[in-house]
Amino acid sequence: MKVIAPPPQGHVSISLEAEESLIVLHPKSILAYQGSAHQRQDQFMNLLSVYHKKKWISSLLQGPCDFVMGLPPGCSLTTVHIAGQEELLFDFRNIMFFSQCLTTRNVIQKMRTAWITKDLIRMRFSGEGSVGILTAGDLATLQLHPEKPIFVDKSALVAYPQSASIQLSVYGNKLASQHMNVQWQLTGRGPVLIQTGYQDAGLMNQLQDDGLLKRLLREIIPFGNVIIK
């Protein structure tokens, strides 16, 4: 499989060889297709995928063929190679497509984690193939350490190893912990995938004509960004 994402972001071009096949979870993102008509077969997804994707239909595309997929504004698509018994647990919402030859398994999260994130199940892949990951901004890879934790904004975490120790936390002094979003605290071994799209809406507010007093109060009052609009 060959994936080309020309700048600027907005679409990707994908080529499949004769022996390759791909399951696309967002068929309406396919803007153009070149290949035999019978090489695309739409199918109903299982109920769990319907719940997470808010869609009923996925598409099985078999090579040789070429197609173009559109992406939401500000988003990018990265292909992650899966080899053997991969430990990474992916968020359903970030998965755009995956190789048909991959085996998927649903992993149930701890109830405390699921209650906070409203995300009970993550997806694990095994086998040899590729997974297309849709992210806000680019996809970054960090390496875990067994003793030194990595703190990741809860909205930025895309995938982490199943063996990792993960809990919800904040860090820094009292002022820092009052103003930051909830963080994932992770330790262990292996890669962590995060989406890097900038999340701070306050950055745009600074470019607008807010008074000095209002900006100051937002910074010094706990949860000021929520209270003061």
C-alpha positions as CSV (number, residue, x, y, z in Angstrom):
1,M,0.0,0.0,0.0
2,K,1.2,3.5,-0.9
3,V,-0.2,6.6,0.9
4,I,0.7,10.1,-0.4
5,A,-0.4,13.1,1.7
6,P,0.6,16.2,-0.3
7,P,0.7,19.5,1.4
8,P,-1.3,21.4,2.3
9,Q,-3.4,19.0,4.4
10,G,-6.8,18.2,3.1
11,H,-6.6,14.8,1.3
12,V,-4.6,11.7,0.9
13,S,-4.0,9.5,-2.2
14,I,-3.9,5.7,-1.6
15,S,-2.7,3.0,-4.0
16,L,-3.4,-0.7,-3.4
17,E,-1.5,-3.5,-5.1
18,A,-3.3,-6.6,-6.5
19,E,-2.9,-8.7,-3.3
20,E,-3.8,-5.9,-0.9
21,S,-7.2,-5.0,0.6
22,L,-8.3,-2.3,3.0
23,I,-11.3,-1.7,5.3
24,V,-12.4,1.9,5.2
25,L,-14.5,3.0,8.2
26,H,-15.6,6.3,6.6
27,P,-16.7,5.4,3.1
28,K,-18.1,8.9,2.4
29,S,-14.6,10.3,2.7
30,I,-13.7,8.6,-0.6
31,L,-13.8,11.4,-3.1
32,A,-12.4,9.6,-6.2
33,Y,-11.8,6.0,-7.1
34,Q,-10.0,4.3,-10.0
35,G,-10.4,0.6,-10.4
36,S,-12.9,-2.1,-11.2
37,A,-16.4,-1.4,-9.8
38,H,-16.6,-4.8,-8.1
39,Q,-13.5,-4.2,-6.1
40,R,-15.4,-2.0,-3.7
41,Q,-17.8,-3.9,-1.4
42,D,-19.8,-2.1,1.2
43,Q,-20.8,-3.9,4.3
44,F,-22.6,-3.4,7.6
45,M,-20.4,-2.8,10.6
46,N,-20.9,-4.5,14.0
47,L,-22.9,-2.6,16.7
48,L,-19.8,-1.6,18.6
49,S,-18.3,0.1,15.6
50,V,-21.6,1.7,14.8
51,Y,-21.7,3.1,18.3
52,H,-18.2,4.6,18.1
53,K,-18.2,5.7,14.5
54,K,-21.9,6.9,14.4
55,K,-22.0,5.1,11.0
56,W,-23.5,1.9,9.7
57,I,-21.5,1.1,6.6
58,S,-17.8,0.4,6.0
59,S,-16.1,-0.3,2.7
60,L,-13.8,-3.2,1.7
61,L,-11.5,-2.0,-1.1
62,Q,-9.4,-4.6,-3.0
63,G,-6.4,-3.8,-5.2
64,P,-5.3,-3.0,-7.7
65,C,-6.9,0.4,-7.3
66,D,-6.3,4.0,-6.5
67,F,-8.5,6.4,-4.5
68,V,-8.5,9.8,-2.9
69,M,-9.8,10.4,0.6
70,G,-10.8,13.8,1.9
71,L,-9.9,14.9,5.4
72,P,-11.5,17.4,7.8
73,P,-9.9,20.8,8.0
74,G,-6.8,20.9,10.2
75,C,-6.6,17.1,10.3
76,S,-3.9,14.8,9.0
77,L,-3.7,11.0,8.3
78,T,-0.7,8.9,9.3
79,T,-0.2,5.2,8.5
80,V,1.0,3.1,11.4
81,H,2.5,-0.3,10.6
82,I,1.4,-3.2,12.7
83,A,3.8,-6.2,13.1
84,G,3.0,-9.3,15.1
85,Q,1.3,-9.1,18.5
86,E,1.2,-5.3,18.7
87,E,0.3,-4.0,22.2
88,L,-1.1,-0.6,21.2
89,L,-4.6,0.2,22.2
90,F,-6.2,2.7,19.8
91,D,-9.1,5.1,20.2
92,F,-11.9,4.0,17.8
93,R,-12.5,7.6,16.8
94,N,-9.1,8.1,15.3
95,I,-9.2,5.0,13.1
96,M,-9.8,5.8,9.4
97,F,-8.9,2.4,7.8
98,F,-7.0,-0.8,8.4
99,S,-5.7,-3.7,6.4
100,Q,-8.2,-6.5,6.0
101,C,-5.5,-9.1,7.0
102,L,-5.3,-7.6,10.5
103,T,-7.1,-9.2,13.4
104,T,-9.0,-6.8,15.7
105,R,-9.8,-7.3,19.3
106,N,-11.8,-5.1,21.7
107,V,-10.2,-4.4,25.0
108,I,-12.4,-3.2,27.9
109,Q,-10.9,-0.4,30.0
110,K,-11.0,-0.1,33.8
111,M,-14.3,1.3,35.0
112,R,-12.7,4.4,36.6
113,T,-11.0,5.2,33.4
114,A,-14.1,4.6,31.3
115,W,-16.2,6.8,33.6
116,I,-13.9,9.8,33.2
117,T,-13.3,9.4,29.5
118,K,-16.7,8.0,28.4
119,D,-14.7,5.5,26.5
120,L,-15.2,1.9,27.7
121,I,-13.4,0.0,24.9
122,R,-10.3,0.5,22.8
123,M,-9.2,-1.5,19.7
124,R,-6.1,-3.7,19.5
125,F,-4.7,-5.0,16.2
126,S,-2.5,-8.0,15.6
127,G,-1.0,-9.5,12.5
128,E,0.9,-7.8,9.7
129,G,-0.6,-4.7,8.1
130,S,-1.3,-1.0,8.3
131,V,-3.7,1.3,10.2
132,G,-4.7,4.8,9.0
133,I,-4.9,7.2,11.9
134,L,-6.8,10.5,11.6
135,T,-5.6,13.2,14.0
136,A,-6.1,16.8,14.8
137,G,-2.8,18.3,13.6
138,D,0.0,15.8,13.2
139,L,0.7,12.5,15.0
140,A,3.7,12.5,17.4
141,T,5.4,9.5,19.0
142,L,6.7,9.5,22.6
143,Q,8.6,6.7,24.4
144,L,7.5,5.6,27.8
145,H,9.8,5.2,30.8
146,P,9.1,2.7,33.6
147,E,9.7,5.3,36.3
148,K,9.5,8.7,34.8
149,P,5.9,9.4,33.9
150,I,4.7,11.2,30.8
151,F,1.7,13.4,31.2
152,V,-0.6,13.7,28.2
153,D,-3.7,15.9,27.7
154,K,-6.6,13.5,27.8
155,S,-8.0,14.9,24.5
156,A,-4.6,14.3,22.8
157,L,-4.0,10.6,23.6
158,V,-4.5,8.4,20.5
159,A,-2.8,5.1,21.5
160,Y,-0.8,3.5,24.2
161,P,0.6,0.0,25.1
162,Q,-1.8,-2.3,26.9
163,S,0.9,-3.1,29.5
164,A,1.3,0.6,30.4
165,S,0.3,1.9,33.8
166,I,-2.2,4.7,33.1
167,Q,-4.1,7.0,35.5
168,L,-5.8,10.4,35.5
169,S,-3.8,13.2,37.0
170,V,-2.6,16.8,36.9
171,Y,0.9,18.1,37.6
172,G,2.7,21.2,38.6
173,N,1.9,23.6,41.5
174,K,-1.6,24.5,42.6
175,L,-2.0,27.2,40.0
176,A,-0.9,24.9,37.2
177,S,-3.2,22.1,38.3
178,Q,-6.2,24.5,38.5
179,H,-5.8,25.7,34.9
180,M,-4.8,22.6,32.9
181,N,-7.0,20.0,31.4
182,V,-7.1,16.5,33.0
183,Q,-3.9,14.6,32.1
184,W,-3.1,10.9,31.5
185,Q,-0.2,9.9,33.6
186,L,1.6,7.0,31.8
187,T,4.6,4.8,32.8
188,G,5.9,1.6,31.3
189,R,7.6,0.7,28.0
190,G,6.8,1.3,24.4
191,P,5.4,4.1,22.2
192,V,2.6,6.5,23.0
193,L,0.9,8.2,20.1
194,I,-0.6,11.7,20.5
195,Q,-2.4,14.2,18.2
196,T,-0.7,17.6,18.2
197,G,-3.6,19.9,17.1
198,Y,-3.4,22.9,19.3
199,Q,-6.2,22.8,21.9
200,D,-6.0,26.2,23.6
201,A,-8.9,28.3,22.5
202,G,-7.6,31.1,24.7
203,L,-4.9,31.7,22.1
204,M,-7.5,33.2,19.7
205,N,-9.0,35.3,22.5
206,Q,-5.6,37.0,23.0
207,L,-5.8,38.1,19.3
208,Q,-9.1,39.7,19.9
209,D,-9.8,43.0,21.7
210,D,-10.4,41.8,25.2
211,G,-9.6,44.3,27.9
212,L,-6.4,43.9,30.0
213,L,-8.5,43.4,33.2
214,K,-10.5,40.6,31.7
215,R,-7.4,38.7,30.4
216,L,-5.8,39.1,33.8
217,L,-8.8,37.8,35.7
218,R,-8.9,34.8,33.5
219,E,-5.4,33.9,34.4
220,I,-5.4,34.5,38.2
221,I,-8.9,33.3,39.1
222,P,-9.3,29.5,39.4
223,F,-11.2,28.2,36.4
224,G,-11.3,31.8,35.1
225,N,-11.4,30.7,31.5
226,V,-14.7,29.0,32.2
227,I,-16.3,31.7,34.4
228,I,-15.3,34.8,32.4
229,K,-16.3,34.9,28.8
